[in-house]
């Protein structure tokens, strides 16, 4: 069975965040860059449920893990452009 492919907007929707391109850009701009030593799920801006979801997806290498990694990279780089 093939794992589903999730998009960044779908992840934002799953997390209960604004999932349109402007909302995603604003979120990245206002929450980055993250410190290198900080785990994504430990960032101050997540709710307990969001943090748990992110942590579980990465630890379990679950079907959302790839897009969670993408978000992690985006938050470390900061806003581009």
CORRA-V735112 format. One record per helix or strand of 2 or more residues. SS is the DSSP state (@ for helix, = for strand). FROM is the first residue (numbers start at 1). TO is the last residue. If there is no record, write none. Layout:
BEGIN
ss->{SS & SS}
from->{FROM & FROM}
to->{TO & TO}
END
This chain:
BEGIN
ss->{@ & @ & @ & @ & @}
from->{8 & 21 & 40 & 48 & 65}
to->{14 & 31 & 42 & 59 & 77}
END
